[in-house]
């Protein structure tokens, strides 16, 4: 039994990516660390779409287009978050999430 | 050749381990720069997995967009946000590691059981193939809206990022 030709393998890898992202979200003390963790969550979602696209979906273009969409959204999200972090850093002099809880700029 | 099949299988394990090791490095390293490096390694591993899912195009896009663009952007953010002496600050101070690991393990077990229980039947008939040509035609005709939406979102994000990031500069100039 080849493990690379099995839907469940990819689903479990995607779950592990999601869990890594969640753990990083809980653990990291900086906003950039949390952004890195969110990239893991988005990547897990993309891998999930690709796995279902390969093994289940009737039209093999849909999953790939959806994964491309997720990549585009992740790039846009990263750009916005980095600029927010720069603005927060300029205002507060730190990027500790607990210091910016009140969200007043 | 049966040998190539086994080599491919070993490479699959290698990509899987690359993904997990990068993820572990990203969440546990004390330096943010190492965390970004772990993210890049992990995304390269996922790009390899996309190859095994029959889509070299998406593997290429993963390397190009994620490893090439997003990681570089995060590196820029790390370098702009932290002065060098702050880079080694305690990344996990005040966080309860054991509780977080327990919660994540619980979520993993729940999803693992759910995947084991689920039954996914392959579609009865398939249209098209995995080729880049078919993706391109789908993007331009059937899924034109998704294509346009990505462009609008990216444009909005770029404009928004410029406005957000240059906010303080005029105040400093005055």
Interface residues (C-beta under 8 A of the other chain):
Chain A: X2 X3 X4 X7 X8 X10 X11 X12 X13 X15 X16 X17 X18 X19 X20 X22 X23 X24 X26 X27 X28 X29 X30 X32 X33 X35 X36 X37 X39 X40 X43 X46 X47 X50 X51 X52 X53 X54 X55 X56 X57 X58 X59 X60 X61 X62 X64 X65 X66 X67 X68 X69 X71 X72 X73 X74 X75 X76 X77 X78 X79 X80 X82 X83 X84 X85 X86 X87 X89 X90 X91 X95
Chain B: X5 X8 X9 X12 X13 X16 X19 X20 X23 X24 X26 X27 X28 X32 X35 X36 X39 X42 X43 X46 X49 X50 X52 X53 X54 X55 X57 X58 X61 X62 X65 X66 X69 X70 X73 X74 X76 X77 X78 X80 X81 X82 X90 X91 X92 X93 X94 X95 X97 X100 X101 X103 X104 X105 X107 X108 X111 X112 X115 X116 X120 X121 X122 X123 X124 X125 X126 X127 X128 X129 X130 X134 X135 X138 X139 X143 X146 X149 X150 X153 X154 X156 X157 X158 X160 X161 X162 X164 X165 X167 X168
